[in-house]
Amino acid sequence: MRAEKTIVCRITEPNKGELEVLKRGVQNRVQQCIRGEEVGIYSATA
């Protein structure tokens, strides 16, 4: 049986550079989940 994983990232008014860094971080975490790796829950505010 396959478990579903949900990733939530709430970004509050980041500047453009920070937004790109956060996007890359989220994409990396999504790839880890797809591969079945455990990913910690985090919140990001800028």
C-alpha positions, -999 to +999 in steps of 0.1 A: +000+000+000+014+034-010+014+062+014+006+097+002+029+126+012+019+162+011+044+191+009+033+225+019+055+256+014+041+290+025+062+319+012+055+354+025+067+382+003+103+370-004+126+390-026+133+376-060+167+360-051+152+343-020+122+331-040+145+313-064+165+297-036+133+285-019+119+271-052+151+250-057+149+238-021+112+227-026+120+210-059+148+190-042+125+180-014+098+169-039+124+148-057+134+132-024+098+123-017+094+108-051+124+086-045+109+076-011+133+094+011+121+109+044+119+147+043+115+168+074+087+193+077+098+229+076+083+264+072+100+292+053+094+329+058+114+357+042 
